Amino acid sequence: MDISIIVPLFNEVESVGPLTDWIKKVMDENQFSYEIIMIDDGSNDGSYKEIERLIEKNSNIKGIKFRRNYGKSAALNVGFEHCQGDVVITMDADLQDSPDEIPELFRMIKQDGYDLVSGWKKKRYDSKLAKNFPSKLFNATTRMFSGIKLHDFNCGLKAYRQDVVKSIEVYGEMHRYIPVIAKWAGFSKIGEKVVQHRKRQFGTSKFGINRFINGYLDLMSIMFVSKFSKKPMHFFGTVGSIMFLIGILAALVLGIQKGIAIYNGIPMRRITDTTYFYIALTTLVIGIQLFLVGFLAELIGRNSPTRNTYLIEKESNFTYYN
């Protein structure tokens, strides 16, 4: 199969019909073999009934329905597990991503040899104050921390080689950082394509301003997890050891000062009456605690499952082979 198109959605009943018709038109014109995997992330507006109706008309459409709303990352992760195409395309269901971009994205993966190609909505129709400025700030920060030169990390329209999506796990709200996750998994050839951004035709945006706050927290998480998830002792143990040594040295200095004062008969207040004693003691305790946290994290990491489980209510038009 040439292409798997993964479409996560939440309450997009008006959009799924026009979107699948548009995708089919592009696929037929380019003679691609394809599948459309639509993941309903707990919609309550009848979106999945519409997907089942569309499956009856087009056997290339497949549907998955979650029992509740897990978020876009969960939908993408399940879509990655189910897809079979050589090239995997992700796109939003709100018709703001254009299926006409798919042939060029496919070519960039198959012929130019990219592992991942991310869309860049260079000209946007969003509110400049509410979305454009925060998005530019967010993307600049991500470029600085990750070293990946992309302009639009959060663009829903992306293309991947199949082995990329089969090698990564997306959870929480990490869908914003799939290029970062892919890079840390060893897929370094990451490209970018300017894509069309269309105005929303139906419904309203499902993302609020809190996504930018969560975005920076998720960036810190993914940078830490990428470097230290398999070796937490390297981080906590190093920081803990440094703080422990600082505490020991501070305590030694206080002890030496007290010893010199006693030897020379110089009156000096008790060590426990000085602020520096408690600073040294606190540093020692924090150092020991950090070291133990690293040790426990190492044990937990080696003995716990790593995959997330999402409750799926329905699957439609999937064929499994033993």
C-alpha positions as CSV (number, residue, x, y, z in Angstrom):
1,M,0.0,0.0,0.0
2,D,1.3,3.4,-1.0
3,I,-0.2,5.8,1.6
4,S,-2.0,5.7,5.0
5,I,-3.8,8.9,5.9
6,I,-4.5,9.2,9.6
7,V,-7.2,11.7,10.6
8,P,-7.8,12.3,14.3
9,L,-11.1,14.1,15.0
10,F,-13.3,15.4,17.7
11,N,-16.9,16.6,16.9
12,E,-16.3,17.2,13.2
13,V,-19.4,15.6,11.8
14,E,-19.8,18.2,9.0
15,S,-16.2,18.0,7.8
16,V,-15.5,14.2,7.5
17,G,-17.6,13.7,4.4
18,P,-16.1,16.6,2.3
19,L,-12.6,15.7,3.6
20,T,-12.8,12.0,2.5
21,D,-14.3,12.9,-0.9
22,W,-11.4,15.3,-1.4
23,I,-8.8,12.8,-0.4
24,K,-10.4,10.1,-2.7
25,K,-10.3,12.6,-5.6
26,V,-6.5,13.2,-5.0
27,M,-5.7,9.5,-4.6
28,D,-7.6,8.5,-7.7
29,E,-6.0,11.2,-9.8
30,N,-2.5,10.1,-8.8
31,Q,-3.4,6.3,-8.8
32,F,-2.2,5.8,-5.3
33,S,-3.3,2.7,-3.3
34,Y,-4.3,4.1,0.1
35,E,-6.3,3.8,3.3
36,I,-7.9,6.5,5.4
37,I,-7.9,5.8,9.1
38,M,-10.3,8.1,11.0
39,I,-9.9,8.1,14.8
40,D,-12.9,9.5,16.6
41,D,-11.6,10.8,19.9
42,G,-14.8,10.4,21.9
43,S,-17.0,12.7,19.8
44,N,-20.6,13.3,20.9
45,D,-22.0,14.9,17.7
46,G,-22.6,11.7,15.6
47,S,-19.2,11.9,13.9
48,Y,-18.6,8.1,14.1
49,K,-22.0,7.3,12.6
50,E,-21.0,9.5,9.7
51,I,-17.7,7.6,9.4
52,E,-19.6,4.3,9.3
53,R,-21.8,5.7,6.6
54,L,-18.7,6.8,4.6
55,I,-17.2,3.3,5.0
56,E,-20.2,1.8,3.2
57,K,-19.4,4.1,0.2
58,N,-15.6,3.8,0.3
59,S,-13.9,0.6,1.4
60,N,-10.6,2.4,1.8
61,I,-11.9,4.3,4.8
62,K,-11.4,2.7,8.3
63,G,-12.7,3.9,11.6
64,I,-11.7,3.7,15.2
65,K,-13.8,5.2,18.1
66,F,-12.5,5.9,21.6
67,R,-14.8,5.5,24.5
68,R,-13.8,8.9,25.8
69,N,-11.7,11.9,24.8
70,Y,-8.1,11.0,25.2
71,G,-6.5,13.8,23.1
72,K,-4.8,14.1,19.7
73,S,-1.6,12.4,20.8
74,A,-3.6,9.2,21.8
75,A,-5.5,9.3,18.4
76,L,-2.3,9.6,16.4
77,N,-0.5,6.9,18.5
78,V,-3.4,4.4,17.8
79,G,-3.4,5.4,14.1
80,F,0.3,4.7,13.9
81,E,-0.2,1.3,15.4
82,H,-2.9,0.4,12.8
83,C,-1.5,1.9,9.6
84,Q,0.0,-0.2,6.8
85,G,1.1,2.3,4.1
86,D,4.7,2.8,3.0
87,V,4.2,6.6,3.6
88,V,2.0,7.8,6.5
89,I,0.3,11.2,6.2
90,T,-1.4,12.9,9.2
91,M,-3.9,15.7,8.8
92,D,-6.6,17.4,10.8
93,A,-10.3,16.8,10.1
94,D,-11.4,20.4,10.0
95,L,-10.6,21.0,6.3
96,Q,-7.8,23.5,7.2
97,D,-5.3,21.1,5.7
98,S,-5.4,20.5,2.0
99,P,-5.2,16.9,0.6
100,D,-3.8,18.5,-2.6
101,E,-0.5,18.6,-0.7
102,I,-0.3,14.8,-0.4
103,P,1.4,13.9,-3.8
104,E,4.3,16.3,-3.1
105,L,4.7,15.1,0.5
106,F,4.7,11.5,-0.8
107,R,7.4,12.4,-3.4
108,M,9.6,14.0,-0.8
109,I,9.5,10.9,1.4
110,K,9.9,8.3,-1.5
111,Q,12.3,10.2,-3.8
112,D,14.1,12.8,-1.7
113,G,14.6,10.3,1.1
114,Y,13.3,12.2,4.0
115,D,12.3,10.4,7.2
116,L,9.7,13.0,8.1
117,V,8.4,16.1,6.3
118,S,6.5,18.7,8.3
119,G,4.1,21.2,6.8
120,W,4.7,24.9,7.3
121,K,1.6,27.1,7.2
122,K,3.5,30.2,6.2
123,K,0.4,32.3,5.5
124,R,-2.2,31.7,8.2
125,Y,-5.8,32.8,8.6
126,D,-5.8,32.6,12.4
127,S,-6.1,35.6,14.7
128,K,-2.6,37.2,14.9
129,L,-2.9,38.0,18.6
130,A,-4.5,34.8,19.8
131,K,-2.5,32.3,17.7
132,N,0.1,33.6,15.3
133,F,2.4,35.4,17.8
134,P,2.3,32.7,20.5
135,S,2.9,30.1,17.8
136,K,6.0,31.9,16.5
137,L,7.3,32.2,20.1
138,F,6.6,28.6,20.7
139,N,8.3,27.4,17.5
140,A,11.4,29.6,18.1
141,T,11.8,28.1,21.6
142,T,11.4,24.6,20.2
143,R,14.0,25.2,17.5
144,M,16.5,26.5,20.1
145,F,16.1,23.6,22.4
146,S,15.8,20.8,19.8
147,G,18.2,22.0,17.1
148,I,15.6,21.1,14.4
149,K,15.1,23.9,11.9
150,L,11.4,23.8,11.4
151,H,9.1,26.8,11.3
152,D,5.8,25.1,12.3
153,F,6.3,22.1,14.7
154,N,2.5,21.9,15.5
155,C,1.3,21.7,11.9
156,G,-1.1,18.7,11.7
157,L,-0.1,18.0,8.1
158,K,3.0,15.8,8.1
159,A,4.4,12.9,6.2
160,Y,6.5,10.0,7.5
161,R,8.2,6.8,6.4
162,Q,6.4,3.9,7.9
163,D,9.3,2.8,10.1
164,V,9.3,6.2,11.8
165,V,5.8,5.9,13.1
166,K,6.4,2.3,14.1
167,S,9.4,3.3,16.1
168,I,8.0,6.1,18.2
169,E,5.3,6.4,20.9
170,V,3.2,9.6,21.2
171,Y,1.4,10.2,24.5
172,G,0.1,13.0,26.7
173,E,0.2,16.0,24.5
174,M,3.4,15.2,22.7
175,H,2.0,15.4,19.2
176,R,3.4,18.9,19.0
177,Y,6.9,17.4,19.3
178,I,6.8,14.4,17.0
179,P,9.8,15.8,15.0
180,V,11.8,16.0,18.2
181,I,10.7,12.5,19.3
182,A,11.7,11.2,15.8
183,K,15.1,12.8,16.0
184,W,15.8,11.3,19.3
185,A,14.7,7.9,17.9
186,G,17.5,8.2,15.3
187,F,15.6,9.7,12.3
188,S,17.5,12.8,11.5
189,K,16.5,13.6,7.9
190,I,13.7,15.9,8.7
191,G,12.3,18.3,6.0
192,E,9.7,21.0,5.6
193,K,7.2,22.0,3.0
194,V,5.2,25.2,2.7
195,V,1.5,24.1,2.7
196,Q,-1.8,25.9,2.2
197,H,-3.7,27.0,5.3
198,R,-7.5,27.1,4.8
199,K,-10.1,28.9,6.9
200,R,-12.2,26.6,9.1
201,Q,-15.6,25.9,7.4
202,F,-17.5,24.2,10.1
203,G,-17.5,24.2,13.9
204,T,-15.0,25.8,16.2
205,S,-11.4,25.2,17.2
206,K,-10.9,22.6,20.0
207,F,-7.7,24.2,21.3
208,G,-7.6,27.0,23.9
209,I,-4.8,29.4,25.0
210,N,-3.8,26.8,27.7
211,R,-2.1,24.7,24.9
212,F,0.8,27.2,24.8
213,I,1.4,26.9,28.5
214,N,1.1,23.1,28.3
215,G,3.4,23.2,25.2
216,Y,6.4,24.6,27.0
217,L,5.9,22.1,29.9
218,D,5.7,19.3,27.4
219,L,8.9,20.6,25.7
220,M,10.7,20.3,29.0
221,S,9.3,16.8,29.5
222,I,10.3,15.6,26.0
223,M,13.8,16.9,26.2
224,F,14.3,15.3,29.6
225,V,12.6,12.0,28.7
226,S,14.5,11.8,25.4
227,K,17.9,12.1,27.1
228,F,17.3,10.4,30.4
229,S,14.3,8.1,30.3
230,K,16.6,5.0,30.0
231,K,19.2,6.4,32.4
232,P,17.6,8.6,35.0
233,M,20.4,7.9,37.4
234,H,22.7,9.8,35.1
235,F,20.7,13.0,35.7
236,F,19.5,12.7,39.3
237,G,22.7,10.9,40.5
238,T,24.9,13.6,39.0
239,V,23.0,16.5,40.4
240,G,22.6,14.8,43.8
241,S,26.3,13.9,44.0
242,I,27.2,17.5,43.2
243,M,24.9,18.9,45.9
244,F,26.1,16.3,48.4
245,L,29.7,17.3,47.8
246,I,28.9,21.0,48.2
247,G,27.2,20.2,51.5
248,I,30.1,18.1,52.7
249,L,32.6,20.8,51.7
250,A,30.5,23.5,53.5
251,A,30.3,21.4,56.6
252,L,34.1,20.8,56.5
253,V,34.8,24.5,56.2
254,L,32.6,25.2,59.2
255,G,34.2,22.4,61.2
256,I,37.8,23.7,60.3
257,Q,36.8,27.2,61.3
258,K,35.5,26.0,64.6
259,G,38.6,23.9,65.2
260,I,40.9,26.8,64.5
261,A,39.0,29.1,66.8
262,I,39.1,26.5,69.7
263,Y,42.8,25.9,69.1
264,N,43.6,29.6,69.3
265,G,41.2,30.3,72.2
266,I,39.1,32.7,70.1
267,P,35.5,32.8,71.3
268,M,33.1,31.6,68.5
269,R,29.4,30.8,68.7
270,R,28.2,27.2,68.2
271,I,28.1,25.9,64.6
272,T,24.4,25.1,65.0
273,D,23.7,28.8,65.6
274,T,25.0,29.8,62.1
275,T,22.9,30.1,59.0
276,Y,25.6,28.4,57.0
277,F,25.2,25.2,59.0
278,Y,21.6,24.8,57.9
279,I,22.4,25.7,54.3
280,A,25.1,22.9,54.3
281,L,22.7,20.5,56.0
282,T,19.9,21.2,53.6
283,T,22.2,20.8,50.6
284,L,23.4,17.4,52.0
285,V,19.8,16.2,52.5
286,I,18.7,17.3,49.0
287,G,21.7,15.7,47.4
288,I,21.0,12.4,49.1
289,Q,17.3,12.6,48.1
290,L,18.1,13.3,44.5
291,F,20.5,10.4,44.4
292,L,17.8,8.1,45.9
293,V,15.2,9.5,43.4
294,G,17.6,8.5,40.5
295,F,18.1,5.1,42.0
296,L,14.3,4.5,42.4
297,A,13.6,5.8,38.9
298,E,16.2,3.4,37.5
299,L,14.4,0.5,39.2
300,I,11.0,1.6,38.1
301,G,12.1,2.2,34.5
302,R,13.6,-1.3,34.2
303,N,10.5,-3.1,35.7
304,S,7.5,-1.2,34.4
305,P,5.6,-1.4,31.0
306,T,6.2,1.6,28.7
307,R,3.1,1.6,26.5
308,N,-0.2,3.4,27.1
309,T,-3.6,1.7,26.8
310,Y,-6.6,3.5,25.3
311,L,-10.1,2.0,25.5
312,I,-11.5,1.6,22.0
313,E,-15.2,1.3,21.6
314,K,-15.4,0.4,17.9
315,E,-13.2,-0.5,15.0
316,S,-14.6,-0.5,11.5
317,N,-13.3,-2.1,8.3
318,F,-10.0,-3.4,9.6
319,T,-8.6,-6.8,8.5
320,Y,-6.0,-8.5,10.7
321,Y,-3.6,-11.2,9.4
322,N,-2.0,-13.8,11.5
